[in-house]
Amino acid sequence: MEQNTVENKNDITLDKVSRSRWLFYVQLFCFIAFMLGGCYNLYKHKYQGKPDVKVQESTLYNPKYK
């Protein structure tokens, strides 16, 4: 019984160099997507400003006593 094989240049499981290159590009894409997603999330939930907080007058830097 004779096996007929066809060489496939696009098969990454046979060539270790092309497999490592493909994994590198996948990791790079995932890293960039994660970084862009994190930056967008920080931009979306950014600090909106100084809130108006009521503070007791006796606890100020220059306290006011009665």
DSSP file (Angstrom, degrees, kcal/mol; ACC not computed):
  #  RESIDUE AA STRUCTURE BP1 BP2  ACC     N-H-->O    O-->H-N    N-H-->O    O-->H-N    TCO  KAPPA ALPHA  PHI   PSI    X-CA   Y-CA   Z-CA
    1    1 A M              0   0    0      0, 0.0     2,-0.4     0, 0.0     0, 0.0   0.000 360.0 360.0 360.0 129.8    0.0    0.0    0.0
    2    2 A E        -     0   0    0      2,-0.0     2,-0.5     0, 0.0     0, 0.0  -0.867 360.0-139.5-110.4 136.2    1.5    3.3   -1.0
    3    3 A Q        -     0   0    0     -2,-0.4     2,-0.6     2,-0.0     0, 0.0  -0.800   8.7-153.6 -96.1 133.1    0.8    6.7    0.6
    4    4 A N        -     0   0    0     -2,-0.5     2,-0.4     2,-0.0    -2,-0.0  -0.926  17.8-177.0-105.1 116.3    0.3    9.7   -1.5
    5    5 A T        -     0   0    0     -2,-0.6     2,-0.5     2,-0.0    -2,-0.0  -0.894  15.6-151.7-115.0 144.6    1.2   12.9    0.3
    6    6 A V        -     0   0    0     -2,-0.4     2,-0.4     2,-0.0    -2,-0.0  -0.962  22.0-125.7-114.3 127.1    0.9   16.5   -1.0
    7    7 A E        -     0   0    0     -2,-0.5     2,-0.6     1,-0.0    -2,-0.0  -0.575  22.9-161.8 -75.5 127.0    3.3   19.0    0.4
    8    8 A N    >   -     0   0    0     -2,-0.4     3,-1.0     1,-0.1     6,-0.1  -0.939  11.6-168.1-113.3 113.4    1.4   22.0    1.8
    9    9 A K  T 3  S+     0   0    0     -2,-0.6    -1,-0.1     1,-0.2     6,-0.1   0.698  86.9  59.0 -72.5 -19.1    3.5   25.1    2.3
   10   10 A N  T 3  S+     0   0    0      2,-0.0     2,-0.7     8,-0.0    -1,-0.2   0.433  75.9 109.2 -90.9   0.6    0.8   26.8    4.3
   11   11 A D    X>  -     0   0    0     -3,-1.0     4,-0.6     1,-0.2     3,-0.6  -0.681  48.1-170.0 -81.3 116.0    0.7   24.1    7.0
   12   12 A I  T 34 S+     0   0    0     -2,-0.7     7,-0.2     1,-0.2    -1,-0.2   0.621  76.9  71.2 -83.4 -11.5    2.2   25.6   10.2
   13   13 A T  T 34 S+     0   0    0      1,-0.2    -1,-0.2     5,-0.1     3,-0.1   0.720  99.0  47.8 -76.6 -18.2    2.3   22.3   12.1
   14   14 A L  T <4 S+     0   0    0     -3,-0.6     2,-0.6     1,-0.2    -1,-0.2   0.788 105.8  58.5 -90.4 -29.6    5.2   21.0    9.9
   15   15 A D     X  -     0   0    0     -4,-0.6     4,-1.8     1,-0.1    -1,-0.2  -0.895  61.4-164.5-110.2 115.6    7.5   24.1   10.0
   16   16 A K  H  > S+     0   0    0     -2,-0.6     4,-2.3     1,-0.2     5,-0.2   0.842  89.1  54.1 -67.0 -33.8    8.7   25.2   13.4
   17   17 A V  H  > S+     0   0    0      2,-0.2     4,-2.2     1,-0.2    -1,-0.2   0.934 110.9  43.7 -67.6 -46.4    9.9   28.6   12.2
   18   18 A S  H  > S+     0   0    0      1,-0.2     4,-2.3     2,-0.2    -1,-0.2   0.845 113.2  53.5 -69.8 -30.6    6.5   29.5   10.6
   19   19 A R  H  X S+     0   0    0     -4,-1.8     4,-2.4    -7,-0.2    -2,-0.2   0.924 110.6  45.6 -67.9 -43.0    4.7   28.2   13.6
   20   20 A S  H  X S+     0   0    0     -4,-2.3     4,-2.1     2,-0.2    -2,-0.2   0.872 113.1  50.8 -68.4 -35.7    6.7   30.4   16.0
   21   21 A R  H  X S+     0   0    0     -4,-2.2     4,-2.2     2,-0.2    -1,-0.2   0.918 111.0  48.5 -65.0 -42.7    6.3   33.4   13.7
   22   22 A W  H  X S+     0   0    0     -4,-2.3     4,-2.0     1,-0.2    -2,-0.2   0.911 111.9  48.8 -64.5 -42.8    2.5   32.8   13.7
   23   23 A L  H  X S+     0   0    0     -4,-2.4     4,-2.5     2,-0.2    -1,-0.2   0.870 108.9  54.3 -65.4 -35.9    2.4   32.5   17.5
   24   24 A F  H  X S+     0   0    0     -4,-2.1     4,-2.5     1,-0.2    -2,-0.2   0.929 109.6  46.5 -62.0 -45.0    4.4   35.7   17.8
   25   25 A Y  H  X S+     0   0    0     -4,-2.2     4,-2.4     2,-0.2    -2,-0.2   0.862 111.7  51.4 -67.4 -34.7    2.0   37.6   15.7
   26   26 A V  H  X S+     0   0    0     -4,-2.0     4,-2.4     2,-0.2    -2,-0.2   0.927 112.2  46.4 -65.9 -44.2   -1.0   36.2   17.6
   27   27 A Q  H  X S+     0   0    0     -4,-2.5     4,-2.5     2,-0.2    -2,-0.2   0.899 112.4  50.6 -64.1 -40.6    0.6   37.2   20.9
   28   28 A L  H  X S+     0   0    0     -4,-2.5     4,-2.5     2,-0.2     5,-0.2   0.922 111.1  48.1 -63.7 -43.9    1.4   40.7   19.6
   29   29 A F  H  X S+     0   0    0     -4,-2.4     4,-2.5     1,-0.2    -2,-0.2   0.918 112.8  48.2 -62.3 -43.9   -2.1   41.2   18.3
   30   30 A C  H  X S+     0   0    0     -4,-2.4     4,-2.4     2,-0.2    -2,-0.2   0.900 112.2  49.5 -64.5 -39.9   -3.6   40.0   21.7
   31   31 A F  H  X S+     0   0    0     -4,-2.5     4,-2.4     2,-0.2    -2,-0.2   0.927 113.2  45.4 -64.5 -45.3   -1.2   42.3   23.6
   32   32 A I  H  X S+     0   0    0     -4,-2.5     4,-2.6     2,-0.2     5,-0.2   0.899 113.3  50.3 -66.6 -39.7   -2.1   45.3   21.5
   33   33 A A  H  X S+     0   0    0     -4,-2.5     4,-2.2    -5,-0.2    -1,-0.2   0.902 111.6  48.7 -64.3 -40.1   -5.8   44.6   21.7
   34   34 A F  H  X S+     0   0    0     -4,-2.4     4,-2.2     2,-0.2    -2,-0.2   0.908 112.5  47.9 -65.0 -42.5   -5.5   44.3   25.5
   35   35 A M  H  X S+     0   0    0     -4,-2.4     4,-2.5     2,-0.2    -2,-0.2   0.920 113.0  47.0 -66.2 -44.0   -3.6   47.6   25.8
   36   36 A L  H  X S+     0   0    0     -4,-2.6     4,-2.4     1,-0.2    -1,-0.2   0.897 112.3  50.8 -64.8 -39.1   -6.1   49.4   23.6
   37   37 A G  H  X S+     0   0    0     -4,-2.2     4,-2.1    -5,-0.2    -2,-0.2   0.894 111.4  47.9 -64.3 -40.2   -9.0   48.0   25.5
   38   38 A G  H  X S+     0   0    0     -4,-2.2     4,-2.3     2,-0.2    -2,-0.2   0.906 112.0  48.8 -66.9 -42.0   -7.5   49.1   28.8
   39   39 A C  H  X S+     0   0    0     -4,-2.5     4,-2.3     1,-0.2    -2,-0.2   0.905 112.0  49.4 -64.5 -40.5   -6.7   52.6   27.5
   40   40 A Y  H  X S+     0   0    0     -4,-2.4     4,-2.5     2,-0.2    -1,-0.2   0.901 110.5  50.3 -65.4 -39.6  -10.3   52.9   26.2
   41   41 A N  H  X S+     0   0    0     -4,-2.1     4,-1.8     2,-0.2    -2,-0.2   0.898 111.0  48.8 -66.3 -39.5  -11.7   51.7   29.5
   42   42 A L  H  < S+     0   0    0     -4,-2.3    -1,-0.2     2,-0.2    -2,-0.2   0.896 112.8  48.3 -65.6 -38.7   -9.6   54.2   31.5
   43   43 A Y  H >< S+     0   0    0     -4,-2.3     3,-1.1     1,-0.2    -2,-0.2   0.892 111.2  50.4 -66.0 -39.6  -10.7   57.0   29.1
   44   44 A K  H 3< S+     0   0    0     -4,-2.5    -1,-0.2     1,-0.3    -2,-0.2   0.846 117.6  38.5 -68.5 -34.4  -14.4   56.0   29.5
   45   45 A H  T 3< S+     0   0    0     -4,-1.8    -1,-0.3    -5,-0.2    -2,-0.2  -0.157  87.6 149.6-108.2  37.4  -14.2   56.0   33.3
   46   46 A K    <   -     0   0    0     -3,-1.1     2,-0.3     1,-0.1    -3,-0.1  -0.207  59.6 -83.4 -71.3 163.8  -12.0   59.0   33.7
   47   47 A Y        -     0   0    0      1,-0.1    -1,-0.1     3,-0.0     3,-0.1  -0.512  37.2-156.7 -69.3 126.7  -12.2   61.4   36.7
   48   48 A Q        -     0   0    0     -2,-0.3     2,-0.3     1,-0.3    -1,-0.1   0.662  48.0 -79.4 -86.5 -17.6  -15.0   63.8   36.1
   49   49 A G        -     0   0    0      2,-0.0    -1,-0.3     0, 0.0     0, 0.0  -0.873  63.2 -38.1 145.6-177.4  -13.8   66.7   38.3
   50   50 A K        -     0   0    0     -2,-0.3     2,-0.1    -3,-0.1    -3,-0.0  -0.681  57.1-140.2 -82.7 118.8  -13.6   67.9   41.9
   51   51 A P        -     0   0    0      0, 0.0     2,-1.0     0, 0.0    -1,-0.0  -0.440  19.2-112.8 -76.7 154.4  -16.8   67.1   43.8
   52   52 A D        -     0   0    0     -2,-0.1     2,-0.4     2,-0.0    -2,-0.0  -0.768  43.2-176.3 -87.9 101.9  -18.3   69.6   46.2
   53   53 A V        -     0   0    0     -2,-1.0     2,-0.5     2,-0.0    -3,-0.0  -0.859  24.8-129.3-107.3 132.5  -17.8   68.0   49.6
   54   54 A K        -     0   0    0     -2,-0.4     2,-0.4     0, 0.0    -2,-0.0  -0.692  30.6-174.6 -79.4 124.5  -19.1   69.4   52.8
   55   55 A V        -     0   0    0     -2,-0.5     5,-0.1     2,-0.0     2,-0.0  -0.954  30.6-106.1-122.3 139.6  -16.3   69.5   55.4
   56   56 A Q    >   -     0   0    0     -2,-0.4     3,-1.4     1,-0.1     4,-0.1  -0.358  24.9-130.9 -61.8 141.7  -16.6   70.6   59.1
   57   57 A E  G >  S+     0   0    0      1,-0.3     7,-1.6     2,-0.2     3,-0.9   0.763 104.4  62.1 -68.4 -23.3  -15.2   74.0   59.7
   58   58 A S  G 3  S+     0   0    0      1,-0.2    -1,-0.3     5,-0.2    -2,-0.1   0.607 101.6  52.9 -78.2  -9.5  -13.2   72.7   62.7
   59   59 A T  G <  S+     0   0    0     -3,-1.4    -1,-0.2     3,-0.1    -2,-0.2   0.298  84.4 111.9-107.3   9.4  -11.2   70.3   60.5
   60   60 A L  S <  S-     0   0    0     -3,-0.9    -3,-0.0    -4,-0.1    -4,-0.0  -0.220  84.6-104.2 -74.3 170.5  -10.0   72.9   57.9
   61   61 A Y  S    S+     0   0    0      1,-0.3    -1,-0.1     2,-0.0    -3,-0.0   0.915 125.1  31.6 -61.5 -43.5   -6.4   73.9   57.4
   62   62 A N  S    S-     0   0    0     -5,-0.0    -1,-0.3     2,-0.0    -2,-0.1  -0.846 100.9-148.6-109.8  91.0   -7.3   77.2   59.2
   63   63 A P        -     0   0    0      0, 0.0     2,-0.5     0, 0.0    -5,-0.2  -0.223   3.8-143.9 -67.2 149.1  -10.0   76.0   61.5
   64   64 A K        -     0   0    0     -7,-1.6     2,-0.3     2,-0.0    -4,-0.1  -0.959  18.0-166.6-113.2 121.6  -12.9   78.2   62.6
   65   65 A Y              0   0    0     -2,-0.5    -7,-0.0     1,-0.1     0, 0.0  -0.717 360.0 360.0-106.8 157.9  -14.1   77.8   66.1
   66   66 A K              0   0    0     -2,-0.3    -1,-0.1     0, 0.0    -2,-0.0   0.454 360.0 360.0 -80.1 360.0  -17.3   79.1   67.6
